[in-house]
Amino acid sequence: MILAYHVVFGAYGFWLPNDPRGSWSEFVGSWELLRFGKATKTEERQSVAHLPHDRRLRQEAKRALTFPPVAFSGRQALAVAQGFDRAGTEGGYVIHSCAILPEHVHLVIARNGERRAAQFLVLNQNAHAICC
C-alpha cells in the first residue's frame, strides 16, 4: 500500500538526460549534449546518485548546456516553497516534508485518495516520484 510519494524536482542542469548513472529521460534534446551519449533511461526506483561515474565527463557535459545550470537564490527558493504551498492547498495535497536545495527539491506528499502524485508532478516535467 502506498502511503506517500517522495518526489524529486530537478532544476535546469541538475541531472542531465544522459547522466552515466541513469536518468528518467528518453531522449537528449540538445546536439551539444548528445555527443556525451544517448539518454540513459532507467526504471530504477532507488536513488542512483551514489553510483560510481566519471565526474570529470559529467562536469564537461554540464558545460555544454545552452544556459548556465540553475541554482536557486534564497528568494527563488522562497517562491518555490510558496508555489508548492499553493498547489498543495488548491489540490488538497498534504506535504509532509519539503527540502529546497540550490539545484533540486525533495517533497514527501501523502497519498491522496482520488488524486495521484502525477497530477502534482505536472508542475515540473523534470520531476520523478518514488513510491514508498
C-alpha positions in Angstrom: 0.0 0.0 0.0 1.4 3.4 -1.0 1.4 5.9 1.9 3.3 8.7 0.4 5.4 9.8 -2.6 8.9 11.0 -2.5 9.1 13.5 -5.3 12.4 15.0 -6.7 12.3 18.1 -8.8 15.5 18.9 -10.7 16.2 22.4 -11.8 17.8 23.0 -15.2 21.2 21.4 -15.4 20.9 19.4 -12.2 20.6 15.9 -13.7 21.3 15.5 -17.4 19.3 13.1 -19.6 22.5 11.2 -20.4 23.9 11.0 -16.9 26.0 7.8 -16.8 24.3 6.7 -13.6 20.9 6.7 -15.3 18.1 9.2 -15.8 14.4 9.2 -16.3 14.7 10.7 -19.7 14.1 9.0 -23.1 15.9 11.5 -25.3 18.6 14.1 -25.3 17.2 17.3 -26.7 20.5 19.1 -27.5 23.1 18.2 -30.1 25.8 19.6 -27.8 24.8 17.2 -25.0 24.2 14.2 -27.4 27.9 14.0 -28.0 28.2 12.8 -24.4 25.9 9.9 -25.1 22.3 8.9 -25.6 19.6 9.2 -22.9 20.2 6.7 -20.0 16.5 5.8 -19.3 16.2 3.8 -16.1 13.2 2.4 -14.3 15.2 2.3 -11.0 13.0 3.2 -8.0 16.0 3.9 -5.7 18.4 6.8 -5.9 21.3 6.2 -8.3 23.3 9.3 -7.1 25.8 7.2 -5.2 26.8 5.0 -8.2 30.4 5.5 -9.4 30.8 7.5 -12.6 33.3 9.8 -14.4 32.7 13.1 -12.6 35.0 15.0 -15.0 33.0 13.8 -18.0 29.7 14.7 -16.3 31.0 18.2 -15.5 32.2 18.6 -19.1 28.7 17.7 -20.3 27.2 20.3 -18.0 29.5 22.9 -19.5 27.8 22.1 -22.9 24.4 23.3 -21.7 22.8 26.2 -23.6 22.4 28.1 -20.4 24.1 28.0 -17.0 22.7 25.5 -14.6 20.0 26.9 -12.3 21.0 27.4 -8.6 18.1 28.9 -6.6 18.8 32.0 -4.6 17.1 32.4 -1.2 14.4 34.5 -2.8 13.8 31.9 -5.5 13.7 29.1 -3.0 11.0 31.0 -1.1 9.0 31.4 -4.3 9.3 27.7 -4.9 8.1 27.0 -1.4 5.1 29.4 -1.8 4.2 27.7 -5.1 4.2 24.2 -3.5 2.1 25.6 -0.6 -0.4 27.0 -3.0 -0.5 23.8 -5.2 -0.9 21.7 -2.0 -3.7 23.9 -0.7 -5.6 24.2 -4.0 -5.1 20.5 -4.8 -5.8 19.1 -1.4 -2.4 17.6 -1.0 -0.7 17.0 2.3 3.0 17.8 2.1 4.8 16.1 4.9 8.3 17.3 4.1 10.0 19.8 1.7 13.7 20.4 1.2 14.6 23.1 -1.3 18.3 22.8 -2.2 20.1 25.0 -4.7 19.7 22.7 -7.7 16.8 20.4 -6.8 13.8 19.9 -4.4 12.6 16.9 -2.4 8.9 16.6 -1.4 7.2 13.9 0.6 3.5 14.0 -0.4 0.8 12.0 1.3 -1.2 9.7 -0.9 -4.4 11.5 -1.7 -7.3 9.0 -2.4 -8.5 10.1 -5.7 -5.5 12.1 -6.9 -2.2 10.6 -8.0 1.2 12.2 -7.4 1.4 12.6 -11.2 -1.2 15.4 -11.0 1.1 17.3 -8.7 4.1 16.5 -10.9 2.7 18.5 -13.8 4.3 21.4 -12.1 7.7 20.3 -13.4 8.4 17.9 -16.3 11.7 17.0 -14.8 10.2 15.6 -11.6 10.4 12.0 -10.7 8.3 10.2 -8.0 9.4 7.3 -5.9 6.6 5.5 -4.1 7.1 4.4 -0.5 
